[in-house]
Amino acid sequence: MSDKKSKGRSYLLSCKNASKFYGQKAAVNDLSFNSFTSFLGLLGPNGSGKSTLIKMMLDLIHPDEGQISLSTQKKFIRTVPDFPDLPEHLKIDQWFDILETFYGPVRRNLDLEKEFRLNGSWKIGDLSIGQKRLVSLMPIFFGQPQLMILDEPTNFLDIVIRKRVLQLIKEQIQITKSKVIISSHRIDEMELFASEIVLLNKGQFVAKVSLKHDSRLGYSIRASNTESFQTYLDGHKVNYTVEEGLLGQVFVVKKIASCLEPLTNYMGDGGFIFNINAVNSLEQRLEGLV
């Protein structure tokens, strides 16, 4: 595996030619990238390989080819899986006792039962799907996590409790100074928790884009079907220009965050994004001289 350092920074996640097959189908296909951010988002349509990648990060499954590694030790990682396997025979209080024994106590003045509208005497197996999602979030509040891996963390939550949950997670990240890897279909969650996004499609790496520098960078996007992709951009009222590149037309946007939803929808409907490139002001000036 490559060195953990790049210009003095430790990597968060490193993938080197990683592939995972189910029969003849590749859920993840020759995936290679390094991320050195502290707040990484994984974005792509259903079937893009996000959950498979997360499971390989956690050694729940192993790549058939290549390597995947995290720089954080397992004991400091807290995970919220997309479909959690909870101990349904336990009561909520009993589950909290196990989490405290394993990770340490909740390190802030926070009544989890009250905040999440739960009762400690309730049996986990009797809870609704939304309540089980709330219970699955509990590990991130115990001990001192250094990395939170969140896979669709607010699935099945109603709009009121979802808002409170996002606030509590954000506060917990700030208090513990934890790093974050999040996979979500919700663009507002990406903008809330991620400073860098890896875009995946059909198990393959498409692009790595920065939200942190979104205010001063433009981005060029080249799609397989420009007319179709333009329809998605127009449908979401994205501000863009169309320019002629060496390999055909490209769409240029100032804020990549405005394109996340149309990009995901376009790929989910079978479209393909060839590349997304950051274009800084120097590159723009040089292009203007040609």
Order of alpha helices (4+ residues) and beta strands (2+ residues): beta-beta-beta-beta-beta-alpha-beta-beta-alpha-alpha-alpha-beta-alpha-beta-alpha-beta-beta-beta-alpha-beta-beta-alpha-beta-alpha
